[in-house]
Amino acid sequence: MRPKCPPFCGPNAHAYILFRIVLLTNTKPGTRHDELEPTRCARNVKKARVGCMYTQPMRLNQIRWGLAVGGALAAELVLIVAAFAWVTIYSHLLHPGESLAFYQQYALMAGPWVSMVMGIPVFYLASRWFARTWPTAMGLFGIYLLTDVALLTLLAGDNPNLVPWRVVVSYLLKFLACCLGGRGATKNEAAQLA
């Protein structure tokens, strides 16, 4: 009869070591770790590691500020380009032949809608590609929120099409996209570690 191999050797050694790290960082003080059984499948360990990440408080030192600033500025730029592109498409293909003042008024009306619709994929992808972690994705959204509110107060002026509920819905959708993008990137990163 062969002696039983300890859990830190063999084919599931990485799963056991990852389980012990998660266990040591996410249990209450005074818990006896030798009584707990490791999971038998690395998939369960990955789920536990990613799940515990969202229950812990976020710290400012977890945010990669360079990536957050770069992602927020890139997202802002893409939304501005999308608004210009939509007004260009509208003026040349959908409704040509009007005056410049008509298209300027249309841009004031269409800008918030373009930002709301395009904000979801833009912020999801920015959080997924630039941020790559949930705390950095939240930092990205925070930086965007600060810069966009500053730009709105300085440049929007008296835009009658900029109603408060539309602005709030736009920010909530972008926040949700950042949450999902950061969460997806964190899951992907955890899957690659294990």
C-alpha positions as CSV (number, residue, x, y, z in Angstrom):
1,M,0.0,0.0,0.0
2,R,1.4,3.4,-1.0
3,P,1.6,6.2,1.5
4,K,-0.8,9.0,1.0
5,C,0.6,12.0,-0.7
6,P,0.3,15.3,1.2
7,P,-2.0,17.8,-0.4
8,F,0.8,20.2,-1.4
9,C,2.2,17.8,-4.0
10,G,0.7,16.1,-7.0
11,P,-1.4,17.3,-9.8
12,N,-3.6,19.7,-7.7
13,A,-0.7,21.3,-5.9
14,H,-1.5,24.8,-7.4
15,A,-5.1,24.5,-6.3
16,Y,-4.2,23.5,-2.8
17,I,-1.7,26.4,-2.4
18,L,-4.1,28.9,-3.9
19,F,-6.8,27.5,-1.5
20,R,-4.5,28.0,1.5
21,I,-3.7,31.6,0.5
22,V,-7.4,32.4,0.1
23,L,-8.2,30.7,3.3
24,L,-5.5,32.5,5.3
25,T,-6.5,35.9,4.0
26,N,-10.3,35.5,4.2
27,T,-11.0,33.8,7.5
28,K,-11.7,35.3,10.9
29,P,-8.9,35.3,13.5
30,G,-9.0,32.3,15.7
31,T,-10.2,29.9,13.0
32,R,-8.3,26.6,13.1
33,H,-7.0,26.1,9.6
34,D,-6.0,22.5,10.0
35,E,-9.7,21.5,10.4
36,L,-10.8,22.9,7.0
37,E,-10.6,20.8,3.9
38,P,-9.2,22.1,0.7
39,T,-11.4,22.0,-2.4
40,R,-10.8,19.2,-4.8
41,C,-11.2,21.3,-8.0
42,A,-9.2,24.3,-9.1
43,R,-12.4,25.8,-10.6
44,N,-13.9,26.1,-7.1
45,V,-10.8,27.8,-5.9
46,K,-10.9,30.4,-8.7
47,K,-14.6,31.2,-7.9
48,A,-13.8,31.5,-4.2
49,R,-10.8,33.8,-4.9
50,V,-12.8,36.1,-7.2
51,G,-15.8,36.1,-5.0
52,C,-13.8,37.2,-1.9
53,M,-12.3,40.1,-3.8
54,Y,-15.6,41.9,-3.9
55,T,-16.5,41.4,-0.2
56,Q,-13.3,43.1,1.0
57,P,-13.1,46.9,1.2
58,M,-11.3,48.6,-1.7
59,R,-8.2,50.5,-0.8
60,L,-6.7,53.4,-2.8
61,N,-3.3,51.6,-3.1
62,Q,-5.0,48.8,-5.1
63,I,-5.9,51.2,-7.9
64,R,-3.4,51.5,-10.7
65,W,-3.8,55.3,-11.2
66,G,-2.0,55.5,-14.5
67,L,-4.3,53.0,-16.1
68,A,-7.3,54.6,-14.5
69,V,-6.5,58.0,-15.8
70,G,-5.5,56.7,-19.3
71,G,-8.8,54.7,-19.5
72,A,-10.9,57.6,-18.4
73,L,-9.3,60.0,-20.9
74,A,-9.6,57.4,-23.7
75,A,-13.2,56.7,-22.9
76,E,-14.0,60.5,-22.8
77,L,-12.2,60.9,-26.2
78,V,-14.1,58.0,-27.8
79,L,-17.4,59.4,-26.6
80,I,-16.6,62.8,-28.1
81,V,-15.5,61.3,-31.4
82,A,-18.7,59.2,-31.4
83,A,-20.9,62.3,-30.9
84,F,-19.1,64.0,-33.8
85,A,-19.3,60.9,-36.0
86,W,-23.1,60.6,-35.3
87,V,-23.7,64.3,-36.2
88,T,-21.6,63.8,-39.4
89,I,-23.6,60.8,-40.4
90,Y,-26.8,62.6,-39.7
91,S,-25.9,65.7,-41.6
92,H,-24.4,63.9,-44.7
93,L,-26.5,60.8,-45.0
94,L,-29.8,60.9,-43.1
95,H,-30.8,64.6,-43.3
96,P,-28.6,66.6,-45.7
97,G,-29.2,70.1,-46.9
98,E,-29.9,72.0,-43.7
99,S,-28.1,75.1,-42.3
100,L,-25.2,74.9,-39.9
101,A,-27.4,76.3,-37.0
102,F,-29.8,73.4,-37.5
103,Y,-27.0,70.8,-37.2
104,Q,-25.6,72.6,-34.1
105,Q,-29.0,72.4,-32.4
106,Y,-29.2,68.7,-33.4
107,A,-25.8,68.1,-31.9
108,L,-26.9,69.6,-28.6
109,M,-30.0,67.3,-28.7
110,A,-28.2,64.1,-29.8
111,G,-25.0,64.4,-27.7
112,P,-26.5,63.1,-24.4
113,W,-28.2,60.2,-26.2
114,V,-25.0,59.2,-28.0
115,S,-23.1,59.4,-24.7
116,M,-25.7,57.2,-23.0
117,V,-25.9,54.6,-25.8
118,M,-22.2,54.4,-26.6
119,G,-21.1,54.8,-23.0
120,I,-22.0,51.2,-22.1
121,P,-19.7,49.4,-24.5
122,V,-17.0,52.1,-24.3
123,F,-16.7,51.9,-20.5
124,Y,-17.1,48.1,-20.4
125,L,-14.1,47.8,-22.8
126,A,-12.1,50.5,-21.1
127,S,-12.5,48.7,-17.8
128,R,-11.7,45.4,-19.3
129,W,-8.6,46.5,-21.4
130,F,-7.2,49.5,-19.5
131,A,-8.2,48.9,-15.8
132,R,-8.0,45.0,-15.7
133,T,-9.0,45.0,-12.0
134,W,-12.2,45.9,-10.2
135,P,-10.6,48.7,-8.0
136,T,-8.9,50.3,-11.1
137,A,-12.2,50.1,-13.0
138,M,-13.9,52.0,-10.1
139,G,-11.0,54.5,-10.2
140,L,-11.5,54.9,-13.9
141,F,-15.2,55.7,-13.4
142,G,-14.4,58.1,-10.6
143,I,-11.9,60.0,-12.7
144,Y,-14.3,60.1,-15.6
145,L,-17.1,61.4,-13.4
146,L,-15.0,64.2,-12.1
147,T,-13.7,65.3,-15.5
148,D,-17.2,65.0,-17.1
149,V,-19.0,66.9,-14.4
150,A,-16.3,69.6,-14.7
151,L,-16.7,69.7,-18.5
152,L,-20.5,69.8,-18.3
153,T,-20.5,72.7,-15.9
154,L,-17.9,74.7,-18.0
155,L,-19.1,73.9,-21.5
156,A,-22.7,72.9,-21.5
157,G,-24.1,76.3,-20.6
158,D,-27.8,76.5,-20.9
159,N,-28.5,73.3,-22.9
160,P,-32.3,72.7,-22.6
161,N,-31.8,69.1,-23.8
162,L,-29.6,68.3,-20.9
163,V,-32.2,67.2,-18.4
164,P,-31.0,65.9,-15.0
165,W,-32.6,62.4,-15.2
166,R,-30.8,61.7,-18.5
167,V,-27.4,62.7,-16.9
168,V,-28.1,60.5,-13.9
169,V,-29.1,57.5,-16.1
170,S,-26.0,58.0,-18.3
171,Y,-23.7,57.9,-15.3
172,L,-25.4,54.9,-13.8
173,L,-25.1,53.0,-17.0
174,K,-21.4,53.9,-17.3
175,F,-20.9,52.8,-13.6
176,L,-22.6,49.5,-14.3
177,A,-20.4,49.0,-17.4
178,C,-17.3,49.7,-15.4
179,C,-18.4,47.2,-12.7
180,L,-19.0,44.5,-15.2
181,G,-15.8,45.2,-17.2
182,G,-13.7,45.3,-14.0
183,R,-15.3,42.1,-12.7
184,G,-14.9,40.3,-16.0
185,A,-11.2,41.4,-16.2
186,T,-10.6,40.3,-12.6
187,K,-12.2,36.9,-13.2
188,N,-10.0,36.5,-16.3
189,E,-6.9,37.4,-14.4
190,A,-7.8,35.0,-11.6
191,A,-8.3,32.2,-14.2
192,Q,-4.9,32.9,-15.7
193,L,-3.2,32.7,-12.2
194,A,-4.6,29.3,-11.4
